[in-house]
């Protein structure tokens, strides 16, 4: 099985480096900056063999050109409908790719952006800015209904699947999650662990799907009472109280609240 290491970029990004003990080749996911990747590869004695892109935002793509100048002819995998022009291998729903002898199935996950995809297998998933630990990406281009559908796809992964998202947002996400579910014991305990990790300047990722189903309000929109603490001013459905609504409507209410939290 491949190994996954975090390369820090910007203030809170992680560029994930995929490698395998039997080879000196490596792949990276969402290189928003080239310099941290080049430094890491040099220190680890690795050669870049390819790039995976989840969506077009600059903090996931700006390092691609410089990396391809250094490592000529490497492929850049990414969404087929992406505005980003640096993709050499376009991917659609259910496509399967092989990275260092490990297969990944593509899941299209519009919501944060319309071109967002995730790279998944039963053991690990690169979820970009769709699924964060304790939260989800802002709805810059898509709708709450689209994002709910994307989350429903991700929920089908095995509970033990490790979730590798692209930002260290966990502590802030859990502060919001605690406002949503202040009595959630799993959430309270995990938030304490995250606080300790961040106090010690340690990473809080990867998460697991099983954990997210317990602590992430956006993974729990089908649970009765999930919007009980939603402030009225953040209810996007002015004619109802979000009681007995569809999960996507709960998702919309929670996301609106999170945008102002």
Secondary structure, 3 states (H helix, E strand, C coil): CCEEEEEEECCCEEEEEEECCCCCEEEEECCCCCHHHHHHHHHHCCEEEEEECCCCCHHHHCCHHHHHHHCCCCEEEEECCCCCCCCCEEECCCCEEEECCEEEEEEECCCCCCCCEEEECCCEEEEECCEECCEECCCCCCCHHHHHHHHHHHCCCCCCCEEEECECCHHHHHHHHHHHCCCCHHHHHHHHHHHHHHHCCCCCCCEEHHHHHHHCHHHCCCCCCCCCCCCHHHCCCCCCCCCCCCHHHHHHHHHHHHHCC
